[in-house]
């Protein structure tokens, strides 16, 4: 499922510098979203660049995502960038609340 306007979700995977770890998180998040049946465009970026964006979802280490609470409909802090199952579980509840999945 996607947003009601039929556009894919815009998801930002963030890390402190926007280099390696955000790329790993982007790939794992793409896999998790695919498993959830959610169409999305996932972009890897650093915290500073993310501040100027208007995403549907922000995902990253909790130390970075705390500053983004309220800046997107869904903000998720995670601990393991490679644990697809944990990421799916973190996204499932908020996505149900938003009506993006059943």
C-alpha positions as CSV (number, residue, x, y, z in Angstrom):
1,X,0.0,0.0,0.0
2,X,1.0,3.6,-0.4
3,X,-0.2,7.0,0.7
4,X,-3.8,7.9,-0.2
5,X,-2.6,10.1,-3.1
6,X,-1.0,7.0,-4.7
7,X,2.5,8.4,-4.4
8,X,5.3,6.2,-2.9
9,X,6.3,7.1,0.7
10,X,9.3,9.3,1.0
11,X,11.7,7.8,3.5
12,X,15.0,9.3,4.8
13,X,17.6,7.0,6.3
14,X,19.9,9.2,8.3
15,X,23.2,8.9,10.0
16,X,25.6,11.5,11.4
17,X,27.7,12.0,8.3
18,X,25.5,10.4,5.6
19,X,28.1,8.0,4.3
20,X,28.4,4.3,4.9
21,X,25.9,3.6,7.7
22,X,23.0,5.5,6.1
23,X,23.6,3.5,2.9
24,X,23.4,0.2,4.8
25,X,20.3,1.4,6.6
26,X,18.7,2.5,3.3
27,X,19.2,-1.0,1.8
28,X,17.9,-2.8,4.8
29,X,14.9,-0.4,5.0
30,X,14.1,-1.0,1.4
31,X,14.0,-4.7,2.0
32,X,11.8,-4.3,5.1
33,X,9.4,-2.0,3.2
34,X,9.2,-4.5,0.4
35,X,8.3,-7.3,2.9
36,X,5.6,-5.0,4.3
37,X,4.2,-4.3,0.8
38,X,4.9,-0.6,1.0
39,X,6.0,1.3,-2.1
40,X,8.7,3.9,-1.1
41,X,11.6,6.0,-2.3
42,X,14.3,5.6,0.3
43,X,17.2,8.1,0.4
44,X,20.3,8.0,2.5
45,X,21.5,11.3,4.0
46,X,23.2,13.0,6.9
47,X,21.4,14.7,9.7
48,X,22.1,18.3,8.5
49,X,20.7,17.6,5.0
50,X,17.7,15.8,6.4
51,X,16.6,19.0,8.2
52,X,15.5,20.6,5.0
53,X,13.5,17.7,3.7
54,X,9.8,16.9,4.2
55,X,9.7,13.1,4.3
56,X,6.9,10.7,5.4
57,X,9.3,8.6,7.4
58,X,12.7,9.3,9.1
59,X,14.7,6.3,10.3
60,X,18.1,6.3,11.9
61,X,19.9,5.8,15.2
62,X,17.8,7.1,18.1
63,X,20.5,9.7,19.0
64,X,19.8,11.3,15.6
65,X,16.0,10.7,15.3
66,X,15.1,12.3,18.6
67,X,15.7,15.8,17.1
68,X,13.2,15.0,14.3
69,X,10.2,14.1,16.4
70,X,7.2,15.8,14.9
71,X,9.0,16.7,11.7
72,X,7.5,13.7,9.8
73,X,4.4,11.5,10.4
74,X,6.7,8.6,11.3
75,X,10.1,8.9,13.1
76,X,11.8,5.6,14.1
77,X,15.0,5.2,16.1
78,X,16.8,1.9,15.6
79,X,19.9,0.2,17.0
80,X,20.9,-2.3,14.3
81,X,21.1,-1.1,10.7
82,X,21.3,-4.6,9.3
83,X,18.4,-6.3,11.2
84,X,15.5,-6.2,8.7
85,X,13.1,-8.0,11.0
86,X,13.6,-5.5,13.8
87,X,13.1,-2.6,11.3
88,X,9.9,-4.2,10.0
89,X,8.6,-4.5,13.6
90,X,9.5,-0.8,14.4
91,X,7.7,0.4,11.2
92,X,4.6,-1.9,11.4
93,X,2.8,-0.2,14.2
94,X,3.3,3.4,13.0
95,X,2.5,2.4,9.5
96,X,-0.8,0.8,10.6
97,X,-1.6,4.0,12.6
98,X,-1.0,6.1,9.4
99,X,-3.2,3.7,7.3
100,X,-0.3,2.8,5.1
101,X,-0.6,-1.0,5.8
102,X,-3.4,-3.1,7.3
